[in-house]
C-alpha cells in the first residue's frame, strides 16, 4: 500500500474563505475535502468552480446531519447539489472534483454514473457518530460495489479496545484502498498512525477552522507534519507515547519528537488516551510500542502490570515510565530525579536540609516528591483531603501528616518554607480564579514562601497567582516535565537528549 495522504477538510462559510486556506496550507497537504454543508446557502450553488481555483485534488462532500454534517434540507436538494457540482465536466480533469463522497445508503444511479463517466472516484462512506464499528473488513466488502470505489468507515469508539480492533483489521487489508478513522480523543492514534491501518488518507483541519471538527478529533496539518512527522512514519518507525486520562493537553510529544528529529532517530511519540491503563498497555503491546510515559491517574495502578520494577519504583510506590523489553514491561520512575533538578533550578544553591516543606497531595507525583525531599534532608508534612492517604505516605518516611482543610492552616504555615502543590487542581478549563481550582484557598500567603507547582498548564495556576500577588517566588512544573522527559528519552533510545 502507498503512504497515506493528508486531506484537509474545509468548513468555511464561503468558497473564497476555503480557497485562502488551501493556499496557506497547500505545502502541508495532498488533497482537500470541500464540505459543502458548511457553506452559506448561496455559495453552495457555485461549488463546481472550486476545483479549478486550487492546485490540489478535491473531494466533494455534502454531509448530512445524521452523519455529523450540517446539511438538513433533504435528499432531493442534496442530489441537486451533487448534480450541479458534477455536471458538464471540464475536459481538463484537474479542474473537476477528483473524488465525491457518497454515503453507504446513498444510491442514485445517475449520480454514480456521472461520477464514473467523468473520472471522479467515489468514496463510499459510513459514519457512526456514537458507537464503534467492529466488523470493518466485512462491512467494506459489502460497501464496495465495484472496484472503483474507496470504502470509508469512521466511528466513535467507546474504548481504546475499539481502536485496537481498527488497527488489527486495517493491518490485514492490503488488497484495495480504504479509509479508516476512529474519532474522538481515544481515536487519535488512528490519525497519526494511519500507515499502520493501510488507510488511504488521514483527515486534518486548518487551525482557523479546528473548532468545527474538535469533537471528532481533527488536528491541524502543521501539527501533524511538524510535531508528529507524519510523512516519515512507516512500519519501521519506533513507537513511543504517553498514556493517561483525560490528558486533554500534554507537552511531552513536543519534547520527545524534537529529540528524535535532532538525533535523526526514526521514531514518533504520541498520546494514547484511555480510561483504563490495562487497555492502554494492551493497545501498545499489540501495535508495537517500545516505551510509554505514564501520567495521571495511572502512575500507581500501572505497577500491577509490570514484570520488572526499578529500585525507585519499589521505594516510591509509583511509576511514570515503561520500557518494553523481551515482550515485557519494565517500570521506572523519573519524577523523583526530575523534581530534584527542577527544585535546584528554582532555589539555586539553597539547601533544603532541615527546612520545613509542605507537600499538597499524596498521589503518584507526591510520592516521588516526598521520596526526593527525604534524600534532600527536608522535614516534611503531607497534606491531603483524605487523612489516611496523607498518613500512609508520611509514615513511610517518618514525616508528619495533616488533613487538607481550613483547620490545617497553622500546620501549613509551620511547614511553609517551601510549599509543593502536587495535585491536579487548577488544571481544568473552568474559572481559573475560582476557589474550586485552588487546593489551599484558606491559606493566606505572607510573601516569603516558596511555591512549587507540579502542573505546567496553565502556566500560572490559581494558587500560583495568589502567591505571586502576595510577593512569593513561584515556579510551575515545566522544568520538571523537561527533566523527566530527558531521562525517559534515554531509557527509550539509549541516547542522551540533545536540546
C-alpha positions, 0 to 999 in steps of 0.5 A: 500500500502507498503512504497515506495522504493528508486531506484537509477538510474545509468548513468555511462559510464561503468558497473564497474563505476555503480557497485562502486556506488551501493556499496557506496550507497547500505545502502541508497537504495532498488533497482537500475535502470541500464540505459543502454543508458548511457553506452559506446557502448561496455559495453552495450553488457555485461549488463546481468552480472550486476545483479549478481555483486550487492546485490540489485534488478535491473531494466533494462532500455534502454531509448530512446531519445524521452523519455529523454534517450540517446539511438538513434540507433533504435528499432531493436538494442534496442530489441537486447539489451533487448534480450541479457540482458534477455536471458538464465536466471540464475536459481538463480533469484537474479542474473537476472534483477528483473524488465525491463522497457518497454515503453507504445508503446513498444510491442514485444511479445517475449520480454514480454514473456521472461520477464514473463517466467523468473520472471522479472516484467515489468514496463510499462512506459510513459514519457512526457518530456514537458507537464503534464499528467492529466488523470493518473488513466485512462491512467494506466488502459489502460497501464496495460495489465495484472496484472503483470505489474507496470504502470509508468507515469512521466511528466513535469508539467507546474504548481504546479496545475499539481502536485496537480492533481498527488497527488489527483489521486495517493491518490485514487489508492490503488488497484495495484502498480504504479509509479508516478513522476512529474519532474522538480523543481515544481515536487519535492514534488512528490519525497519526498512525494511519500507515499502520491501518493501510488507510488511504488518507488521514483527515486534518483541519486548518487551525482557523477552522479546528473548532468545527471538527474538535469533537471528532478529533481533527488536528491541524496539518502543521501539527501533524507534519511538524510535531508528529512527522507524519510523512516519515512514519512507516512500519519501521518507525519506533513507537513511543507515547504517553498514556493517561486520562483525560490528558486533554493537553500534554507537552511531552510529544513536543519534547520527545519528537524534537529529540528524535528529529535532532538525533535523526532517530526514526521514531514518533511519540504520541498520546494514547488516551484511555480510561483504563491503563490495562487497555492502554498497555494492551493497545501498545503491546499489540501495535508495537510500542517500545516505551510509554510515559505514564501520567495521571491517574495511572502512575500507581495502578500501572505497577500491577502490570509490570514484570520488572520494577526499578529500585525507585519504583519499589521505594516510591510506590509509583511509576511514570515510565515503561520500557518494553523489553523481551515482550515485557514491561519494565517500570521506572520512575523519573519524577523523583530525579526530575523534581530534584533538578527542577527544585535546584533550578528554582532555589539555586544553591539553597539547601533544603536540609532541615527546612520545613516543606509542605507537600499538597497531595499524596498521589503518584507525583507526591510520592516521588516528591516526598521520596526526593525531599527525604534524600534532600534532608527536608522535614516534611508534612503531607497534606491531603483531603483524605487523612489516611492517604496523607498518613500512609505516605508520611509514615513511610518516611517518618514525616508528619501528616495533616488533613487538607482543610481550613483547620490545617492552616497553622500546620501549613504555615509551620511547614511553609518554607517551601510549599509543593502543590502536587495535585491536579487542581487548577488544571481544568478549563473552568474559572481559573480564579475560582476557589474550586481550582485552588487546593489551599484557598484558606491559606493566606500567603505572607510573601516569603514562601516558596511555591512549587507547582507540579502542573505546567498548564496553565502556566500560572495556576490559581494558587500560583497567582495568589502567591505571586500577588502576595510577593512569593517566588513561584515556579510551575512544573515545566522544568520538571516535565523537561527533566523527566522527559530527558531521562525517559528519552534515554531509557527509550533510545539509549541516547542522551537528549540533545536540546 
